[in-house]
């Protein structure tokens, strides 16, 4: 089982505000766990969120439309 992070801990790992993480939770854009009235985010869910938002760089062919 992955360690569960609090909202402030998850925000620190993403280098964002806690408000941003709470918005992700409210919009159901990130997987979370309810522990009573508390909300926790697993490290794997945080990693999955980052991977899903990762954009690959363009190749020279894609930029110019011709072979490099």
Secondary structure by P-SEA (a helix, b strand, c coil): ccccccaaaaaaaacccaaaaaaaaaaccbbbbbcccbbbbcaaaaaaaaaaabbbbbcccccccccc
